[in-house]
Amino acid sequence: MQFNAVKYFVKKYFQIIILFIIGSAFKYV
């Protein structure tokens, strides 16, 4: 069981989603 790896991956994925949302928001401004 590699829970640490999963946690790290989810964290990275979440950061990418946040950056994508922020980028999209700035595009519409």
Stockholm file with secondary structure:
# STOCKHOLM 1.0

chainA/1-29         MQFNAVKYFVKKYFQIIILFIIGSAFKYV
#=GR chainA/1-29 SS CCHHHHHHHHHHHHHHHHHHHHHHHHHHC
#=GC SS_cons        CCHHHHHHHHHHHHHHHHHHHHHHHHHHC
//
